[in-house]
Amino acid sequence: MKELAYHPAARAELKAEVLYRETEHPRAGAHVRAAIARAIVSLRQFPGLGRPGPGGVRRIVTRGYKFIVHCELIAD
């Protein structure tokens, strides 16, 4: 499995999304976090998933929440 490094802005965006969803429903934040975690696990297992974007960045949309995870594959 590929190792991951999280950009500080990505961490902040995730936190903001979870907090926003929790204003809709107390457990919604946990559901969003779980959906994003599943997408990240999939990307680690299958780095070619998602759509290619500019500069070698790939994008995958989480199921149910349409949150886009951006990742860049770094050579080992």
DODREN-861357 format. One record per atom (N, C-alpha, C): residue number from 1; atom name; x, y, z. Coordinates in Angstrom, 1 decimal, padded with zeros to 4 digits. Each point is the difference from the previous one (the first is absolute). Layout:
N
NUM | CA | X | Y | Z
...
// end
This chain:
76
1 | N | 000.8 | -001.2 | 000.0
1 | CA | -000.8 | 001.2 | 000.0
1 | C | 000.9 | 001.2 | 000.0
2 | N | -000.4 | 001.1 | -000.7
2 | CA | 000.7 | 001.2 | -000.1
2 | C | -000.1 | 000.8 | 001.3
3 | N | 001.0 | 000.7 | 000.4
3 | CA | 000.0 | 000.9 | 001.1
3 | C | -000.6 | 001.3 | -000.4
4 | N | -000.6 | 000.7 | 001.0
4 | CA | -000.7 | 001.3 | -000.3
4 | C | 000.7 | 001.1 | 000.8
5 | N | -000.1 | 001.2 | -000.6
5 | CA | 000.4 | 001.2 | 000.7
5 | C | -001.2 | 001.0 | -000.3
6 | N | -000.4 | 000.6 | 001.1
6 | CA | -001.2 | 000.9 | -000.1
6 | C | 000.5 | 001.4 | 000.0
7 | N | -000.5 | 000.8 | -000.9
7 | CA | 000.3 | 001.4 | -000.1
7 | C | -000.8 | 000.7 | 001.1
8 | N | 000.6 | 000.9 | 000.7
8 | CA | -000.7 | 000.7 | 001.1
8 | C | -001.3 | 000.6 | -000.4
9 | N | -000.1 | 000.5 | -001.2
9 | CA | -001.3 | 000.6 | -000.5
9 | C | -001.0 | -001.1 | -000.1
10 | N | 000.4 | -001.2 | -000.4
10 | CA | -000.9 | -001.1 | -000.2
10 | C | -000.6 | -000.4 | 001.4
11 | N | 000.9 | 000.0 | 001.0
11 | CA | -000.5 | -000.4 | 001.4
11 | C | -001.0 | 001.1 | 000.4
12 | N | 000.3 | 001.2 | -000.2
12 | CA | -000.9 | 001.1 | 000.4
12 | C | -001.4 | -000.1 | -000.7
13 | N | 000.1 | -000.3 | -001.3
13 | CA | -001.2 | -000.2 | -000.8
13 | C | -000.9 | -001.1 | 000.5
14 | N | 000.7 | -001.1 | 000.3
14 | CA | -000.8 | -001.2 | 000.6
14 | C | -000.6 | 000.4 | 001.3
15 | N | 000.7 | 000.6 | 000.9
15 | CA | -000.5 | 000.4 | 001.3
15 | C | -001.2 | 001.0 | -000.2
16 | N | 000.1 | 000.9 | -000.9
16 | CA | -001.1 | 001.0 | -000.3
16 | C | -001.3 | -000.8 | -000.5
17 | N | 000.3 | -000.9 | -000.9
17 | CA | -001.1 | -000.8 | -000.6
17 | C | -000.8 | -000.8 | 001.1
18 | N | 000.8 | -000.7 | 000.8
18 | CA | -000.6 | -000.8 | 001.1
18 | C | -000.8 | 000.9 | 000.9
19 | N | 000.6 | 001.2 | 000.4
19 | CA | -000.8 | 000.9 | 000.9
19 | C | -001.2 | 000.5 | -000.7
20 | N | 000.0 | 000.3 | -001.2
20 | CA | -001.1 | 000.5 | -000.8
20 | C | -001.1 | -001.0 | 000.0
21 | N | 000.4 | -001.3 | -000.3
21 | CA | -001.0 | -001.1 | 000.0
21 | C | -000.7 | -000.2 | 001.3
22 | N | 000.8 | 000.2 | 001.1
22 | CA | -000.5 | -000.2 | 001.3
22 | C | -001.1 | 001.0 | 000.4
23 | N | 000.0 | 001.1 | -000.7
23 | CA | -001.0 | 001.0 | 000.2
23 | C | -001.4 | -000.5 | -000.6
24 | N | 000.1 | -000.8 | -001.0
24 | CA | -001.2 | -000.6 | -000.6
24 | C | -000.5 | -001.1 | 000.8
25 | N | 000.9 | -000.8 | 000.6
25 | CA | -000.4 | -001.2 | 000.8
25 | C | 001.2 | -000.4 | 000.8
26 | N | -000.2 | -000.3 | 001.3
26 | CA | 001.1 | -000.3 | 000.9
26 | C | 000.9 | -001.1 | -000.5
27 | N | -000.5 | -001.0 | -000.7
27 | CA | 000.8 | -001.1 | -000.4
27 | C | 000.5 | 000.1 | -001.5
28 | N | -000.4 | 001.0 | -000.6
28 | CA | 000.3 | 000.2 | -001.5
28 | C | 001.5 | 000.2 | -000.1
29 | N | 000.7 | 000.7 | 000.9
29 | CA | 001.4 | 000.2 | -000.1
29 | C | 000.8 | -001.3 | 000.0
30 | N | -000.4 | -001.0 | 000.8
30 | CA | 000.6 | -001.3 | 000.1
30 | C | -000.2 | -000.8 | -001.3
31 | N | -001.2 | 000.2 | -000.6
31 | CA | -000.3 | -000.7 | -001.2
31 | C | 000.9 | 000.5 | -001.2
32 | N | 000.1 | 001.4 | 000.0
32 | CA | 000.9 | 000.6 | -001.0
32 | C | 001.4 | -000.5 | 000.1
33 | N | 000.5 | 000.1 | 001.3
33 | CA | 001.4 | -000.4 | 000.2
33 | C | 000.2 | -001.5 | -000.4
34 | N | -001.0 | -000.8 | 000.3
34 | CA | 000.1 | -001.5 | -000.4
34 | C | 000.1 | -000.1 | -001.5
35 | N | -000.9 | 000.7 | -000.7
35 | CA | 000.0 | -000.1 | -001.5
35 | C | 001.3 | 000.5 | -000.6
36 | N | 000.6 | 001.0 | 000.6
36 | CA | 001.3 | 000.5 | -000.5
36 | C | 001.1 | -001.0 | 000.3
37 | N | -000.1 | -000.6 | 001.2
37 | CA | 001.0 | -001.0 | 000.4
37 | C | 000.0 | -001.2 | -001.0
38 | N | -001.2 | -000.4 | -000.3
38 | CA | -000.2 | -001.1 | -001.0
38 | C | 000.6 | 000.3 | -001.3
39 | N | -000.2 | 001.3 | -000.5
39 | CA | 000.6 | 000.4 | -001.3
39 | C | 001.5 | 000.0 | 000.1
40 | N | 000.6 | 000.5 | 001.1
40 | CA | 001.4 | 000.0 | 000.2
40 | C | 000.6 | -001.4 | 000.0
41 | N | -000.7 | -000.9 | 000.7
41 | CA | 000.5 | -001.4 | 000.0
41 | C | 000.0 | -000.6 | -001.4
42 | N | -001.0 | 000.3 | -000.7
42 | CA | -000.1 | -000.5 | -001.4
42 | C | 001.2 | 000.6 | -000.9
43 | N | 000.3 | 001.3 | 000.2
43 | CA | 001.1 | 000.6 | -000.7
43 | C | 001.3 | -000.6 | 000.4
44 | N | 000.2 | -000.3 | 001.3
44 | CA | 001.2 | -000.6 | 000.4
44 | C | 000.2 | -001.4 | -000.6
45 | N | -001.1 | -000.8 | -000.1
45 | CA | 000.0 | -001.3 | -000.6
45 | C | 000.2 | 000.0 | -001.5
46 | N | -000.7 | 001.0 | -000.6
46 | CA | -000.1 | 000.1 | -001.5
46 | C | 000.3 | 001.4 | -000.4
47 | N | 001.3 | 000.4 | -000.1
47 | CA | 000.4 | 001.4 | -000.2
47 | C | -000.5 | 000.5 | -001.3
48 | N | -000.4 | -000.8 | -001.0
48 | CA | -000.5 | 000.5 | -001.3
48 | C | -001.4 | 000.4 | 000.0
49 | N | -000.7 | -000.2 | 001.1
49 | CA | -001.5 | 000.3 | 000.1
49 | C | -000.2 | 001.5 | -000.2
50 | N | -001.2 | 000.3 | -000.4
50 | CA | -000.4 | 001.4 | -000.1
50 | C | 000.4 | 000.6 | -001.4
51 | N | -000.3 | 001.3 | -000.1
51 | CA | 000.2 | 000.6 | -001.3
51 | C | 001.4 | 000.8 | 000.1
52 | N | 000.7 | -000.1 | -001.1
52 | CA | 001.2 | 000.8 | -000.1
52 | C | -000.3 | 001.5 | -000.1
53 | N | 000.8 | 000.8 | 000.7
53 | CA | -000.1 | 001.4 | -000.1
53 | C | 001.3 | 000.7 | -000.4
54 | N | 000.1 | 001.3 | 000.0
54 | CA | 001.2 | 000.6 | -000.4
54 | C | 001.2 | -000.3 | 001.0
55 | N | 001.2 | 000.0 | -000.5
55 | CA | 001.2 | -000.2 | 000.8
55 | C | 000.1 | -001.3 | 000.7
56 | N | -000.6 | -001.1 | -000.6
56 | CA | 000.1 | -001.3 | 000.6
56 | C | -000.9 | -000.2 | 001.2
57 | N | -000.9 | 000.9 | 000.3
57 | CA | -000.9 | -000.1 | 001.2
57 | C | -001.2 | -000.9 | -000.5
58 | N | -000.4 | -000.9 | 000.9
58 | CA | -001.2 | -000.8 | -000.3
58 | C | -001.1 | 000.4 | 000.9
59 | N | -001.2 | -000.2 | -000.4
59 | CA | -001.2 | 000.4 | 000.8
59 | C | -000.9 | -001.2 | 000.1
60 | N | -000.6 | -000.2 | 001.2
60 | CA | -001.0 | -001.0 | 000.2
60 | C | -001.1 | 000.6 | 000.8
61 | N | -001.2 | -000.2 | -000.4
61 | CA | -001.2 | 000.5 | 000.7
61 | C | -000.5 | -001.0 | 001.0
62 | N | -000.3 | 000.4 | 001.2
62 | CA | -000.5 | -000.9 | 001.0
62 | C | -001.4 | -000.4 | -000.3
63 | N | -000.4 | -001.1 | 000.4
63 | CA | -001.4 | -000.5 | -000.3
63 | C | -000.9 | 000.7 | 001.1
64 | N | -001.2 | 000.5 | -000.5
64 | CA | -001.0 | 000.5 | 000.9
64 | C | 000.2 | 001.5 | 000.4
65 | N | 001.2 | 000.5 | 000.0
65 | CA | 000.2 | 001.4 | 000.4
65 | C | 000.7 | 000.9 | -001.0
66 | N | 000.4 | -000.6 | -001.1
66 | CA | 000.6 | 000.7 | -001.1
66 | C | 001.2 | 000.9 | 000.4
67 | N | 000.7 | -000.4 | 001.0
67 | CA | 001.2 | 000.6 | 000.5
67 | C | 001.2 | -000.5 | -000.9
68 | N | 000.8 | 000.9 | -000.6
68 | CA | 001.0 | -000.4 | -000.9
68 | C | 001.3 | -000.1 | 000.8
69 | N | 000.7 | -001.1 | -000.1
69 | CA | 001.3 | -000.2 | 000.5
69 | C | 001.0 | 000.1 | -001.1
70 | N | 001.0 | 000.9 | 000.2
70 | CA | 001.0 | 000.2 | -001.0
70 | C | 001.3 | -000.7 | 000.5
71 | N | 000.7 | -000.7 | -000.9
71 | CA | 001.2 | -000.6 | 000.5
71 | C | 001.0 | 000.1 | -001.1
72 | N | 001.3 | 000.0 | 000.4
72 | CA | 001.1 | 000.0 | -001.0
72 | C | 000.8 | -001.2 | 000.3
73 | N | 000.3 | -000.8 | -001.0
73 | CA | 000.8 | -001.2 | 000.1
73 | C | 001.5 | 000.4 | 000.0
74 | N | 000.7 | -000.3 | 001.0
74 | CA | 001.4 | 000.3 | 000.1
74 | C | 000.8 | -001.3 | -000.3
75 | N | 001.0 | 000.0 | -000.8
75 | CA | 000.8 | -001.2 | -000.3
75 | C | 000.7 | -000.4 | 001.3
76 | N | 000.1 | -001.3 | 000.2
76 | CA | 000.7 | -000.6 | 001.1
76 | C | 001.5 | 000.3 | 000.0
// end
